[in-house]
Amino acid sequence: MKERRVVITGLGVVAPNGIGLQNFRSALKEGRSGIRFDQQLADLQFSCQVSGTPPIDKENLHEYFTDLELRNFNSTGIMYGVIAGLDAWKDAGLEIPADENPDWDSGTIFGAGTSGIEKFRESIYKIDALQTRRLGSTAVSQTMNSGISAYLGGKLGLGNQVTTNSSACTTGTESILMAFDRIKSGKAKRILAGSTSDSGPYIWAGFDAIKVCNFKSNENPKKASRPMSASAAGFVPGSGAGALVIEDLESALARNAKIYCEILGGNINSGGQRGGGSMTAPNSTAVEKCVKDALKDSGIEAKDIDYISGHLTATSKDATEIQNLSTALNRSGKNFPSINSLKALTGHCLSAAASIECVATVLQLSENFIAPNINCEDLNEEISAMIDADCIPLNLLEKEINIAAKVSFGFGDVNGCVIFKKYS
């Protein structure tokens, strides 16, 4: 069977610094942070008392959910994912089928780390109070990990693959590459790909406990997330969702769809928690192999990459990531591609991070700009010894971008790299 070309025709996003494409785009260009003081974290005596929580207007939820669905609804991850997913579907110019037949050509691969952590908590209290019968009819659908794909599948009448993947912070990149493979092989015409993450203390507490979150900037939230900075002091917890409609090029052309870019290929691998890799640290050899294999799969060379959307979480691993990328691409100094980290603006959105960052990557690629690296005026000396400071723009940079790479790394020593190219 002939392999198909794969393109992106729709985008949707729920991010701490912008809900909806227009708001998110302006936040990227302005370098507008969505990180704020979080009173709930302060009340619970977290060390880190700032977060990147999407400012959802609950008045608008009826645009996405029925009254029945909103009754006893308590899953922020599903809420974010449904909003981003339906917005992406609409942005792609697709309609929701009105008949009773499933859309056999369309599916969703939408990732999550957990689902409905607040609903779990609510349910546990009811069970312990001997009120099991009062859990409600949606306790299962809100708390099962595949809840987000099930909700999207039902709302859009999807008849192709409907599933949820989970691979820590690499989840969004993985969902895109799984969708890419399915469409490329001819098993689907289009897949709504993306990922989501619940918000709140019951998601973030474990990270605060292991002291990887920044507790030094509680009085200055917008300065708290500092990727690649010498004064980086840990990541800021965040949440949200990103969604992309990934489609067979022939299908997109046949319906005269807007095309943001083409997906050339990519790669997913793991360091096996060997060779310096662990549950929380990357195996550098595996990271380098992931990037090299992504280039090979995409049919390009390292010199072709104009821009990288880094994982770069504002921890001690930022310099290691730059070193791994420099080694994999054999590019350093002024020859290194332009790079930025969205986490300065959003915090680390965990299982939603990669998909939100892929939406940002596609916007930057299609519109030829690179969002500023805020809070990086004091560049980490280890990083400046490897690549030129001009590769890390502090202000909005208007630049022709033809090929962009998005890299993601997650707990469990898992790695992902996807390559996007301007469509022609």
N, C-alpha and C positions, 0 to 999 in steps of 0.2 A: 504494500500500500504506500502511495506517495505521501511523504511527510509534508505537513502543512506549515505555512508561516503563521506566526501567532502575534497578535497585536493587543493593545489595551485601548478600550473604547469608552470606559466609564470610570469615574473616581468618586469616592465618598469618604468623608473623614469626620471623626469626632475626636478632637484633640484638646488638651488643656488650654492652648492658645488660639483656638479657632474651631468653630463647629460649622461645617459646610465649606465647600471649596473656596468661595469668594473670601470669606473671613480668614480661612487658613492661609490662602495665598498672600493676602496683605500682611498677615502676621509674619510670614517667612521673609517677605521683602523688607519689612520694617524692623526685623529683629525683635519682635514683641514677645515677651515671656508670658507664659500662662501659669507660672509658679506663684503660689500665694501662701500666706500664713494659714495654717489649718488648726482651728480652735479645738477640734475633736482630738487631734493628736496631742495637743498641749494638755487637754483635760485628762488624757490617759497616760500622761507623763512619758511620752515618747522622747527619746533624745533628739530626733529630727522632728521638727514641728512645722515643716513646710511641705507642700505637695503640689503635684500637677493634676488637679481634678477638673474634668471638663465642666464648664458652667452651663449645664443643661437647663433649658427653660421648660419646666414641666407642663406649662400651658400648651406647648406644641406637641406633646406626646400623642394626642389624639390623631395627628396626621399619620402616625406610624402604627398605633395599636388601637384595638377596639376597646370599648368600655369593659367588656367581659375580661379581656386580657389584662387590663390595668387593675382589675379588682385583686387585691392581695398580691400585687406584683412587687417583687423586691430583689431584682437581679440587675445590678448596674451593667454588668458585662453584656447581657442579652440586650438591654436597652441601647447601649452604645453601638453594638454590632448591628442591630436591626436598623437604626437610624443611618449609619454609614452605608450599610448594604443596600437599602432601598434608595438612598440618594445616588449611589453609584449606578444602580439599575436605571434610574430616571435619567441620569447624566448621559448614559449610553444610548438614550432614545428608545429604550425598550418599554413595552407595556406589560401590565400584569394580565395574564390570560383570564378572560371572563367565563370561559366554558369549563366543563367538568373534566376535560382531558389534560393530563399532565404535559408539560413541555419536555418531550423526550430528549431534545437536543441541548437542554440547559441544565446545569447543576450548580452546586456550591461546595467548595472546600474552604471552610471558615474555622480558623483555629482559636483555641482558648487555653488558658492555663488552668483555670477553675471556672465553675459556673455557680452563680448565686450564693456566694459565701454568706451574705446577710440572710438569705432565705434559709440556709443551713442553720445558722445561729437561731433564727426565729423558730425553726422546726424543732431543734434540740430542746429549747425551753418548753415548748408545748408537750413534747414527748415526756420529758422529765416531770411535767405537771399532770401527767396522765390525761392529756388532751389530744391524743393521736388522731382522733376522728375530726379534729378541728384544723388539721393541716391544710385543707383546701385541695382543690382538684388540680392545681398547677405546681404543687410542691416538687413532683418528680421532674416535670419538663423544665422547671427553672433551675434545678440543681444537677441534672445529668450533664456530663461534660459536653455532650453533643446537642445541648439545648439550643445554642445559637444557630447551628445549621438546620435544626428541626424547625425553628421559628421561621427562618428565611425560606426554607424549602416550602413550607406551607403557605406563606404569604405570596410567593412568586409562582407557585404551582410547578416546582421544578421536578422533572422526571428522570434526569440523569443522576450521576453520583451526588449524593447529599451526605456529607461527612464532616467531622471535626477532627483536625490534627492537633497535636500538642508536642512542642519541642522547646520549652522554655522561651528564651528571648529570640530564638531563631524561628519561632512558629510562623510568623507572617511570611518570611522569605520562603520557608518550606511550603506553605500553602500555595504560593504563586508558582513555584517550580512543579508542584504536583499537578496544578491546573495546566501549566504549560505542557507537561508530558502527555496529559490526557488529550488535549486538543491537538497537539502535534501528531499524535498517533491516529487521529480520526475518530476517537471514541466519544467526543463531544464537540459541539460547535462553539459553546461558550460556557465559562465557569465563573461564578462570582467568588473571587478569592479574597482572603483577608484574615484578620484576626482581631480579637478583642480581649480586654482585661477588666475584671471587676476593680472597683476602687474601695478605699477605706482601710481602717486600721487592721482588720482581720486578714487582709491580704498583705499588708506592709509590715506587720509586727515582726515577722521572722527576720526580715532584712535589717530592721532597727536593732534587733537583738544581737545579730552577728556583726554589728558596727560597720556596715558598708555604706550607711546613709550619712549625709552631711548634717552634723548637728551644730556647726559653727556659724551658720548664717540664718538662724531663726529670726533675727531682727531685720534681716535684709533679704527677703525671699527671692527677689529677681536676680540677685547676685549669687544665689546658692549653688546652682548647677554650673560647673566650670570645667567642661571637658578640655583636655590638653593644656590646662593652666598649671603653673607652678604651685598655685594655692588651691588646687582641687582637693576637696576633702571628703569625697564620697558622693554617691548619686542621690538625687532627689526622687522619691517614689512618685509615679504618675500612673495614669490610666487613660482609656479611650478605645478607639477602634479605627482601623483603616480598611477600605474595601476597594477592589479593582475588578472591573469586568474584563475578563481575558477571553479573547475571541479568535476564531479561525479568520484569517485575512479575507478569504473568499466570502464568508458570511458577512463580514463587516462591509466589504465593498458592495455586495449585492443589496444591502439595505441603506447604502450611502451614509454609513456611520462616521462620526468624527473619530479620528485615530490619533491618540496621544503619542504613541511610540510603538516600536516592535520589541518583543523579547527575543533575544538571540539565543539564550541558553543560561546555564549556570551549574551549580554543583552543591550537594549537601554531603558532609561527611562527619566523622567523629574522631577525636584523638584517642578514644578508648581509655581515657584517664590513665594514660601511660606517658612516658617520656616527658615528665614535667606537668602533664595534664592531670586535673583532678575534678572533683565535683564542681569546683568554683574557678579553676584556673585552666587556661588553654594549653594544649600541646602545640607548640609553635610549628612543628613540622607538619602537623595536620592542617593548621590554618593556611600555611603556605601552599600545601598540596591542594586544598579546597579552591583557592584562588586560581592556581595554575590550571587545574582541571576545568574550572568554569570558563577560562579563556579558551581552552582547547575545545570544549563543548560548543562554544559560541563562534568558533572559527575566526577569532581575532588574535592580535598580538598585544603584549603589555603596553606597547607604545601608543596603541589606539585609544586608550582610556583617557578621557578628558577630565573626568570628575568622579570622585568617590564619596558616597554617603557612608561615613564611618559608623561603627557601633559605639565606640568612645563614650564611656559612661561616667567620666570624671573620677575614676579611681586610679590606683597605682598601675593598672594594666593598660592605660592609654599609651604609654611609651612602648610597651611590648607590642601592642596592636600596630603602631606605626612601623616598628622594626619588622614585624612579620609581613606587612604589606610591601614595604620597601624591598625586602628580600625576595618575595614572590614575584614582584614586577621587575626587579633589577633596575629600580628607578630611585634616585635620591637627589638631595640638593634642590636646585631649581628645576630639575627634570621630573620631579614627583608631580602627580596630578593634583589639581585643586581638591581640597577635602574639607568637609565640615561635619559637625555633629548636631543633629536636631535636638539632642537632649539638653542643650543649653537653654532651649526655649520651652521644652515640654516636661523636662525630667525624664526619668526612665519608665516608660509605660509597660515594661515587663512583656507579657505575651502579646501585647498590642504594638510594641515598639517597632518591630520590623515592618509591619504593614503600614503604620502611620508614616514611617520614614520612607517607605517605597512610594507612597502617594506624593510625599514631598520631593523625592528624587525625580519622579515622572514629571511633575510640574516644572521643576528647575530645568530638566532636559528639554521639555517641549517649548519652554518660554525663554530659554537662554539666559538664566541668571543663577547665581550661587548665593544662598542665604548667608548672612554674616555669622561668624563665630563670636557671639557675644561672650563676655566674661573671660576672654582669652588674651587680654593685653599683656599679661605676664606669662608668656609661653614657656612651658616646661623645657628646661635646658637639655634634657635627654632628647626631646623631640627636635629642638632647634639644631642639635648636632647632626641630625639625620636628614632633615628636609628643610628647605628654605621657608622662612616665615611668610613669604608672599604666597605660598601654596595654601595658607590658612587665612583667608580673607576675614578681616575684622569688620568690614563694611560690605553692604550689598555690592556684588560684582556682576556686571553685565558681561557675559562671555558666551561665545558660541560653543555649544556642547553637542557633540555628535554621538558619543558613547559614554554611558555612565555605569558605574558598578555600585551595587549596594551589598555591603558585607554585614553579617550578623553572627554573633557568638553567644552561646547560652550555657546555663548550668547543665552539668552532665558532660561538658567538653564536646559540645555539638557546634558545628560551623555551617554557614550558608553564604553563598555568593550568587547573585543574579545579575545578568548583564542586559541593559536596555540600550536601544539604538533609535535615533531619530528616524521616523518612518519616511521612506522615499519609494 
